[in-house]
Amino acid sequence: MEGNNQTKKAENTNTAWLYKLSMFLGAAALIIDSLVMVWTGTFDDYIFVGLLLGLMCMILSFWQYIGASPETRDERMLRVSTYAITLSWFCTVMAIGFAAILAYNMHVQYNGVQAMGFALLVGLATMLGWLAYYNNKGDLDLPD
Amino acid sequence: MRSSTLEYILWISSTVVFVSLLWVFFLNRIGLISLVAFVIGIILVVGTLSRYNQCNSPEDERMRKVAAFSMMNSWVSAVTLLAMLLAIQYLNWWGYVLSGLQVICLAIMVMLITFYGWFAYYSKKGDIE
């Protein structure tokens, strides 16, 4: 039983890089897509395909990457990812709220595609930023 | 501050935010009253939620876990729903083009609604497994 668990864990460690690569490629595709959307304000076939593929790669490998799945559970990674995404949630709500404030009296004009691109961009960039920060730091240092 | 007071503040401020966002969404313009209501509401919501999440205090481990997991799931749900909305717009299934302001209102509403949904789910469940 113990041997089986160890073998399974070793197999999961071997495939972990694949999930990591898939998640980062997906996130990179989504970030590039959202940058193009913000920049051009248009949504064409290439962006649509990039968005679909990026989202599929990211979401499907996300739970494996952060270690939420029982087979690949990594307490440190789960703690770090949860905290990073929590902070990203706050950053995203505040950034989108700020964009709404800028729209007052039409000081800044943007269309729906640009607004959507901005929301996606802020959400992904802050999530990856906090994830990289806490991963680099090693662990959270919450008070005991 | 007591937990029940925080809960009341969260409920009232969330209502203010939702009403102001719906107002802006349907009128497709942002006026001074809706702007002030939105700004005050969102500051209170974010402030109360960060207290709920107890980022700097270890008071209630269960509550912190529930809030953090709800936010994580809310983030993933919101990104997925927003991307689906983009796809729907692209395929023109809806037949209506949203303006920038409407998209922003929708994004904030989706993030808050999915958070409350997950929070209610985990609170009812008791703890994170």
Interface residues (C-beta under 8 A of the other chain):
Chain A: L30 F43 F48 L51 L52 L55 I59 F62 S81 T82 Y83 I85 T86 S88 W89 F90 T92 V93 M94 I96 G97 A99 A100 I101 A103 Y104 Q109 Y110 N111 G112 V113 Q114 A115 M116 A119 L120 G123 L124 M127 L142 P143 D144
Chain B: V24 I30 L32 L35 F38 V39 I42 V46 L49 S50 N53 N56 S57 P58 A67 A68 F69 M71 M72 S74 W75 V76 A78 V79 T80 L82 A83 L85 L86 A87 Q89 Y90 V97 L98 S99 G100 L101 Q102 V103 I104 C105 A107 I108 M111 L112 F115
